[in-house]
Amino acid sequence: MCTHTITSMTTLSVIEKATLQALASACDFSLGAHVPKEAVTKRVPTNIRGDARKALRKLKSKGYCFEHPTGRNKTWQLTQSGLDVARRMISSG
């Protein structure tokens, strides 16, 4: 793991961390899977689902996930750095 991943993990907000973990869980920690945003938002508490949608866009701008156009909808996929950060968060408790 690169040091950029370790230092950038601390710059994520609580909601961004929860959203990244939800995306990793929805993708089953796979780089090849991409899921609709509803699969991500249903894994976070109801009161922050709107913030989780915004956090997906922020995570995209920070390089932790991709957005894929698929017909009428869009799906989300982890990047390698997003996967590394999600695994690091889970292993650190």
C-alpha positions as CSV (number, residue, x, y, z in Angstrom):
1,M,0.0,0.0,0.0
2,C,1.3,3.4,-0.9
3,T,1.7,6.2,1.8
4,H,-0.7,8.4,-0.2
5,T,-3.5,6.0,0.6
6,I,-2.6,6.0,4.3
7,T,-2.4,9.8,4.6
8,S,-5.5,10.4,2.4
9,M,-7.6,8.1,4.5
10,T,-7.5,10.6,7.4
11,T,-8.8,13.4,5.1
12,L,-12.1,11.6,4.5
13,S,-15.2,12.7,6.4
14,V,-17.1,10.3,8.5
15,I,-19.9,10.1,5.9
16,E,-17.3,9.6,3.1
17,K,-15.7,6.7,5.1
18,A,-19.1,5.1,5.7
19,T,-20.0,5.5,2.0
20,L,-16.7,4.0,0.9
21,Q,-17.2,1.0,3.2
22,A,-20.8,0.6,1.9
23,L,-19.6,0.7,-1.7
24,A,-16.9,-1.8,-1.0
25,S,-19.4,-4.1,0.7
26,A,-21.9,-3.7,-2.1
27,C,-19.1,-4.6,-4.6
28,D,-18.0,-7.5,-2.4
29,F,-14.6,-5.9,-2.3
30,S,-14.1,-6.6,-6.0
31,L,-12.6,-4.2,-8.5
32,G,-14.6,-5.7,-11.4
33,A,-18.1,-5.2,-9.9
34,H,-20.1,-2.1,-10.3
35,V,-23.4,-1.5,-8.5
36,P,-26.2,1.1,-8.6
37,K,-26.2,3.9,-6.0
38,E,-29.2,2.3,-4.4
39,A,-27.1,-0.7,-3.5
40,V,-24.7,1.6,-1.7
41,T,-27.2,3.9,0.0
42,K,-29.2,1.0,1.5
43,R,-26.1,0.0,3.4
44,V,-25.9,3.3,5.3
45,P,-28.3,4.6,8.0
46,T,-31.5,6.1,6.7
47,N,-30.8,9.6,8.1
48,I,-27.6,10.0,6.0
49,R,-28.6,8.5,2.7
50,G,-28.9,11.9,1.0
51,D,-25.4,12.7,2.3
52,A,-24.1,9.3,1.1
53,R,-25.2,10.2,-2.5
54,K,-23.2,13.4,-2.3
55,A,-20.3,11.5,-0.7
56,L,-20.2,9.2,-3.8
57,R,-19.6,12.2,-6.0
58,K,-16.9,13.4,-3.6
59,L,-15.2,10.0,-3.5
60,K,-15.3,10.0,-7.3
61,S,-13.5,13.4,-7.4
62,K,-10.9,12.1,-5.0
63,G,-10.3,9.0,-7.1
64,Y,-11.7,6.3,-4.9
65,C,-14.5,5.2,-7.3
66,F,-15.7,5.4,-10.9
67,E,-19.1,6.2,-12.2
68,H,-20.3,4.1,-15.2
69,P,-23.2,5.1,-17.5
70,T,-25.3,2.0,-18.1
71,G,-28.4,2.8,-20.2
72,R,-30.6,5.1,-18.2
73,N,-28.9,4.6,-14.9
74,K,-25.3,4.9,-13.6
75,T,-23.4,2.4,-11.6
76,W,-20.4,2.8,-9.2
77,Q,-17.2,0.9,-9.1
78,L,-14.2,1.0,-6.7
79,T,-10.7,2.0,-7.8
80,Q,-7.6,0.3,-6.5
81,S,-7.0,3.2,-4.1
82,G,-10.6,3.1,-2.9
83,L,-10.3,-0.7,-2.3
84,D,-7.1,-0.2,-0.4
85,V,-8.6,2.5,1.9
86,A,-11.7,0.4,2.5
87,R,-9.7,-2.6,3.5
88,R,-7.4,-0.5,5.7
89,M,-10.4,1.0,7.5
90,I,-11.9,-2.4,8.2
91,S,-8.5,-3.9,9.4
92,S,-7.9,-0.9,11.7
93,G,-11.3,-1.4,13.3
